Amino acid sequence: MSTELVIKDLRISVGEKPIIKGLNLTVKQGEIHALMGPNGSGKSTLANALMGHPFYSVDSGEVTFGGVDVLELEPNERARLGLFLAFQYPTAIPGVSMANFLRMAVSAVRTENSNGSETTELIPMRAFRRELREKMKQLGVDESFARRYLNEGFSGGEKKRAEVLQLAMLEPKIAILDETDSGLDIDAVRIVGESLNQLIGPDLGVLIITHYPRLLTYIRPQFVHILLDGRIVESGGWELAELLEKKGYDPIREKYGISPEVLADDDVEDPLSALRR
Amino acid sequence: MSELNQNPPHAYEVQTGDFSREFVEKISKAQDEPRWMRERRLEAYGVYECLPIPKTPNEDTWKRTTDIHVQDYWRRTDLRMLKLQAYQPIALSPSDLADRPPLSDSLKAQMQVPEESGRIVLQDGVVVDVTLSQDLARKGVYFADLNTALQERPDLVESYFMTKAVTVDWNKFDALHGAFWQGGYLLHIPRGVVVEIPLRAFVVLSEPQRADLAHGLIIAEADSQVTLLEEHLSTDANAPGLHCGVVEIFVGDNAHINYVQLQNWNHRVWNFSTQRAIVGRDAQFRWVAGELGSRVSKLHQVSVLEGAGSNVEMLGLTFTHARQHIDTHTYQEHKDHHTTSDLLYRTVLKDRSHTVWNGMIHVHHEGQYTDAYQKNDNLLLSERARADTNPGLEILANEVRCTHGATAGPIDKDQVFYLMSRGLSYNQAERLIVDGFFEPVMQRIPLESVREQLQQSINRKLAI
């Protein structure tokens, strides 16, 4: 049975400010969607809210995952259903090794009925190590990753590859990739793109959120959506991505009467960092 | 609080007393102590009587006074609830040794040491077990309870006991200790002797209302090496108690000494401890303090870098919960040139607990080319917890490098979200973040067994 992530008329605010203004989207296992939009269009807000970040309040609308209403669920419960978010800015957790963390995470998402309690049994060390080594090899990730502290002192490219490694280990049904190509040079984009390609298959649905089409040359989406001012304004196939590549967002902005000036004041790369200040 | 005033049950015969001059005499007589020790006890008692119980002064008075007992040192620790007379010191003669309540099997298992090593177990001030491998004994290592050492090594004790490191004239609790000390140990490592496997000391409180006044005396001669791991614990989770301890450590020239103290008293024990290490030329001293237990704790740790080229590392790990109050003063005193010290204390606070850290790096005129560092970081898991942190420098030499820092903050919500988005529950995320926070201290602790011991204590705290 294929699992669906269904978003219906979703509206999200940050503080008092509406960011997502009625968004509809369905992503099925095995499908690859690209959600493209300029900075400030609400992409990261959507990604974080879907995962359950407490900073974002969902005003109205519906999000179901395999028929389950996820808006009431904690982030870990969403993860255990099979939802995954590859972060644009992965948080460093000093002193926590990648291997240690991943073993806990993998145990938590794979254990039935553990409801994330303290009694979650860890999967056996040997089996875990073997699996981790295999996945690291498959993705071309250096073995030293396992011993390093989670995202601490990682380069931009390393952080993104660490996210892909986590995706590979947690085996979600639907993965949201939030600007996984941002901040990377072209070689790094290729490496991350090729890694992701290895994971793509009938069991994985992907929602790639990006404002550059370049990652899409490695992972060809079947569906492309354009997000502007909190709404999906166009949906189509690969030709939409090509159009953006050639002409940028301006023709679409014009078409829908949204001036770049309006966007400028919420043109914040990481809306959370603005909130934290 | 009523539980402090109740009469403790006496299941067996022990000579308990009170903090009176008569009882000082009785302790000394029961042990048949040499005259000099009796005189030292009485002198300490005189000081104890003169000094008031320190008050927590209001902001005005502490600024005006020069009296240490109402000054900065006690500024953040409130002793109004302490009723000293509710606690009983003991006097004992060797015949009392058989009358201890038996230790539980789990405790015994915890106290196992390898054959090649040695241990001492003190319960309510009475030594219940001393072992030392024959090999170490042959090499001249001496490890015994201090009452026995007073008979067997009187010259060493007379020369070092509360004369050079910790003296009784400064702090009421040190004076109390000097007058009523009981039990404790002497560890003496002769010149050039290397002890590979850590020795262990266990100081146990069992009976309610008991005052433990164990004295630790470590004398490591030149070129020697040893690690002592000392643990303080309660067998009864609810028995009120008092620990008033002193530890004196002498690190000879070019010696390499590790001293670890894990304080794991129950939540009804008042803990007062003054510890001072005197570090000789080119010697290395590594100090680990795990402060996890007690109701109120006042710990004073002083490293005196007395010899040129000496090096001290001070590591601290504090984890408080409920209404615990743990107040730690550290002092890095650089008395000679080319000395280095490095301090890292990390604290995690839960619930309504309160911690204080006051650090001082003091470089004397002679301390040229000192390299000193101190850092205290605090992680608050609760909005009602409070961490006071106060690093300080006093530098009288002109060619030094001294740096310090302090941080305090709540748990990072983005870290929690990140971990939860990978399937971890809030509690699991919090545990992982706490473990990660302690990791920089843990990874610098030289012994696997010590790290494990600490980790177990941390896990117990996290599970509360």
Interface residues (C-beta under 8 A of the other chain):
Chain A: M51 G52 H53 P54 E74 P75 N76 R78 A79 R80 F84 L85 F87 P90 T91 I93 P94 G95 V96 N100 F101 M104 A105 V106 A108 V109 N115 G116 S117 E118 T120 Y149 L150 Q166 L170 L272
Chain B: D412 K413 D414 Q415 F417 Y418 L419 M420 S421 R422 G423 L424 S425 Y426 N427 Q428 L432 I433 D435 G436 F437 F438 E439 P440 A463
